[in-house]
């Protein structure tokens, strides 16, 4: 009984994670839900396109990063903490996935306080942000943002 309930709950969580991934990724990338007879483990099979990858560690760094990010956002949602900290988010993404990720983070900022830390040059995506920089020279392009200088 406990295992069946656990699998049912895990299936719901996996569905939420897959929804987050689908909002960013441009091809099928989904965690595979467990069958009722399977015992849960933490290796997670992943459907990539039409193929099943049996172990999440065998995916590309970008694929692992989007799954990791989706799992973190799931925790934020269910823990109801009101704060999201994203450190080096989207660092392995190409420009298309990076742009979609920034759009998602922008939407998140409507419901949560978001701290997004990155070394990537994503200034073209920002339309409203408070930016903290250690370098004045770097900040010239951020004309639509509040700038906080740290000395």
C-alpha positions as CSV (number, residue, x, y, z in Angstrom):
1,X,0.0,0.0,0.0
2,X,2.8,2.4,1.0
3,X,4.7,1.8,-2.2
4,X,1.6,2.3,-4.4
5,X,0.9,5.6,-2.7
6,X,4.5,6.6,-3.0
7,X,4.5,5.8,-6.7
8,X,1.3,7.8,-7.2
9,X,2.8,10.8,-5.4
10,X,6.1,10.5,-7.3
11,X,4.1,10.3,-10.6
12,X,2.5,13.6,-9.8
13,X,5.9,15.2,-9.0
14,X,7.4,13.8,-12.2
15,X,4.5,15.3,-14.1
16,X,5.2,18.7,-12.6
17,X,8.9,18.4,-13.4
18,X,8.1,17.4,-17.0
19,X,5.8,20.4,-17.3
20,X,8.6,22.8,-16.3
21,X,11.0,21.1,-18.7
22,X,8.5,21.3,-21.6
23,X,8.2,25.1,-21.1
24,X,11.8,25.5,-22.0
25,X,13.0,22.5,-24.0
26,X,12.3,22.3,-27.7
27,X,12.2,18.5,-28.1
28,X,10.8,15.7,-26.0
29,X,12.8,15.4,-22.7
30,X,10.8,13.8,-19.9
31,X,11.4,11.8,-16.8
32,X,9.7,8.4,-17.2
33,X,7.0,7.7,-14.7
34,X,7.2,4.4,-12.7
35,X,4.9,1.5,-13.3
36,X,2.8,0.4,-10.4
37,X,5.0,-2.7,-9.8
38,X,8.4,-0.8,-9.9
39,X,10.3,0.1,-6.8
40,X,11.4,3.8,-6.8
41,X,15.0,4.6,-7.2
42,X,16.9,7.8,-7.8
43,X,18.4,7.0,-11.2
44,X,15.4,8.2,-13.2
45,X,14.9,6.9,-16.7
46,X,14.5,9.7,-19.2
47,X,12.7,9.8,-22.5
48,X,14.7,11.8,-25.0
49,X,12.9,12.1,-28.4
50,X,11.9,8.5,-29.0
51,X,14.6,6.9,-27.0
52,X,14.7,5.9,-23.3
53,X,17.9,6.6,-21.4
54,X,18.0,4.4,-18.4
55,X,20.2,6.6,-16.2
56,X,20.0,10.4,-15.9
57,X,23.8,10.6,-15.5
58,X,24.1,9.5,-19.2
59,X,22.4,12.6,-20.5
60,X,24.2,15.7,-21.8
61,X,25.1,18.5,-19.4
62,X,22.3,20.7,-20.8
63,X,19.8,17.9,-20.4
64,X,20.9,17.2,-16.8
65,X,20.9,21.0,-16.0
66,X,17.3,21.5,-17.1
67,X,16.1,18.5,-15.1
68,X,18.0,19.7,-12.1
69,X,16.5,23.2,-12.5
70,X,13.0,21.7,-12.8
71,X,13.5,19.7,-9.7
72,X,14.7,22.7,-7.7
73,X,11.7,24.7,-8.9
74,X,9.5,21.8,-7.8
75,X,11.0,22.0,-4.3
76,X,10.4,25.8,-4.2
77,X,6.8,25.3,-5.2
78,X,6.0,22.6,-2.7
79,X,8.1,24.1,0.1
80,X,6.3,27.4,-0.4
81,X,9.4,29.4,0.6
82,X,8.8,32.5,-1.6
83,X,12.5,32.7,-2.6
84,X,14.2,31.2,-5.6
85,X,18.0,31.1,-5.8
86,X,19.4,30.2,-9.2
87,X,23.2,30.0,-9.3
88,X,24.7,29.8,-12.8
89,X,21.4,28.9,-14.3
90,X,21.4,28.0,-18.0
91,X,25.1,28.0,-18.2
92,X,25.1,25.0,-20.6
93,X,22.2,26.1,-22.7
94,X,22.3,27.4,-26.2
95,X,20.8,30.9,-27.0
96,X,17.3,29.5,-27.6
97,X,17.1,27.5,-24.4
98,X,18.8,30.3,-22.5
99,X,16.3,32.8,-23.7
100,X,13.4,30.5,-22.7
101,X,14.9,30.0,-19.3
102,X,15.2,33.8,-18.8
103,X,11.6,34.2,-19.8
104,X,10.6,31.5,-17.2
105,X,12.7,33.2,-14.5
106,X,11.0,36.5,-15.4
107,X,7.6,34.9,-14.9
108,X,8.8,33.3,-11.6
109,X,9.7,36.8,-10.4
110,X,6.0,37.7,-10.4
111,X,5.3,35.2,-7.6
112,X,8.7,34.8,-5.9
113,X,11.7,36.8,-4.9
114,X,14.3,35.6,-7.5
115,X,18.1,35.8,-7.0
116,X,19.6,34.8,-10.3
117,X,23.4,34.6,-10.4
118,X,25.2,34.2,-13.7
119,X,28.5,35.0,-15.4
120,X,26.7,34.6,-18.8
121,X,26.0,37.6,-20.9
122,X,22.2,37.6,-20.7
123,X,21.7,41.4,-20.5
124,X,19.8,41.3,-23.8
125,X,17.1,39.3,-22.1
126,X,16.5,41.6,-19.1
127,X,13.7,44.1,-19.4
128,X,13.3,44.8,-15.6
129,X,15.8,43.7,-13.0
130,X,17.9,44.9,-10.1
131,X,21.4,44.1,-10.9
132,X,24.3,43.9,-8.5
133,X,27.7,44.1,-10.1
134,X,31.3,44.3,-8.9
135,X,32.3,46.2,-12.1
136,X,31.0,49.6,-13.2
137,X,32.3,49.0,-16.7
138,X,30.0,45.9,-17.2
139,X,26.8,47.8,-16.4
140,X,26.7,50.3,-19.2
141,X,24.2,48.2,-21.3
142,X,21.7,47.8,-18.5
143,X,19.7,51.0,-19.2
144,X,16.3,49.6,-18.1
145,X,17.4,48.1,-14.8
146,X,18.1,49.3,-11.3
147,X,21.8,49.1,-10.7
148,X,23.3,48.5,-7.3
149,X,27.1,49.0,-7.2
150,X,29.2,47.0,-4.7
151,X,32.4,48.6,-3.6
